[in-house]
Amino acid sequence: MAQQASQKNAKKIVVANWKMHGNLKQNEVMLTDFIATLSGLKHTQVVVCAPYPYLAQLQILLQHTPIAWGAQNVAKNEEGPFTGEVSAAMLRDFGCAYVIIGHSERSTAYCESDENIAQKFMVAKKHGLTPILCVGETLIEREAGVMEMVVGKQLDTIINMYGAEVFADSVISYEPIWAIGTGLAATPAQAQAMHKFIRGKISSLNAGAADRLKILYGGSVNPQNAVQLFVVPNIDGGLIGKCSLNAQAFEEICLAADESAQ
Ligand code: PEP
């Protein structure tokens, strides 16, 4: 049943996207706090996605804890003369289990095409990383009522290149671009409609893959709206930007996810 992944008792995932923030000292303080407060969660996988230079630090501090870690981007190529790029195999060397793919801050600023994003998705899977694929529409697209068409097209690129089965054991994060970093989150009803659309689309092509797909919501999640968002059917957790830089706020969000999954 495609609904299963969002039923109570299914494990939630909460991902901290630190973006280009942090330093060795601050990270250590933050991670020590996360370990102390979040290690006991039974129904939530917590993931921290940090800038590349800090992945070694995450590996050292998190390796014997239940908290997983990952990167915020990966090269579409496996190896070679690609100055400044970091490969999926390199991320595995530093113990990464997850990688964010196609975040709108990257696709906008660095002109990443849907095809590039699809290639990154597949290279991550090939190397045993769980891709966290970001999809979402702009405000203009939402106001024009074409948000499902836009998100559907983003998914179609991957489906057409590799098939719907690649979504099994993957993560999609619905991130309306107008909600990222603006303080204006999608309402539970808006998020529910889009998450239902995404799972339904994958399910119509491959029901087994849809069952094993997690769909997160990202965009101005805070400790208050997390409580309402995480109980919505088909919302399997969150991708958290700003509030992941504040230990107390992030921990409250993780606790809300854990509570909603019990
Ligand atoms: C993000 O960058 O993925 C994000 C959701 O950011 P914020 O929580 O700050 O909106």
Residues whose N, C-alpha, C, O or C-beta is under 5 A from the ligand:
A	BS01	PEP	N17 A179 I180 G181 T182 G218 G219 S220 V221 L239 I240 G241 K242 C243
